[in-house]
Amino acid sequence: MTLSQFRTNPSRKSTPADWPGIPMGNATLTVSDWATDTQPGGPLGQELIYNFIEVQPYLED
């Protein structure tokens, strides 16, 4: 499966078998509105809604 083929069906879950020869690992994605590690970017307790987040693979040559 190529990346362009995967993009034509974004609801399909990717598995390591789809990417032979590409090492798979784990990742953690944190979404935050904090301006710095100690200063919030908005009022405390405010709820945020994200309707779209896209994560694309980064493959080194």
N, C-alpha and C positions, 0 to 999 in steps of 0.2 A: 504494500500500500504506500502510495506517495502522499506527501503533505497536501497536495492539491486535491487528491481523491478524498482524503479525510475531510477537507474543508467543504466538499459538496454535501456531506452528511454530518453536520456538526452535532446532531443529537446522539450519534453513535459514540460509545465509549471506546477510547483507544486502549489497547493492551500491548504489552511488550512484544507479542508475536507480530504486531503490525509494523514494528520497526526493527527488523533483524540487523544485527551488527551495531546497534545503537545502545550503549549501556544505559540502563534505567536506574534511577535512584529515587530518593524521597525528597520532597520539598514542602516547605511550610509557607503559606501565603498569609500575611497579616495586613489587614486594611484598617487604617487609622486616620483620624483627622487631627491628631496631635501635631502642633507646630514643632515642638522639640520633645525630648525625652521627659521633660518636667513641666512643660507648658501646654495646656490643652488648646486646640484650635477653635474651640467653640464652647458653649455652656456645658457644664458637667451634667450628665444624665440625658443629654439630647440624643434622640435616635436618628440614625442615618439610614437612608434607603438607597441601595445601588441596584439599578435595574440591568446593568450590563458590566461585566468584568471579563476581559479577554486575556488569556495566558497563552502565549505561543512558545513552542520549543525553541531553544537556542542551541544550535548545532555548530560547533567549531569546525573549521576546515581542517 
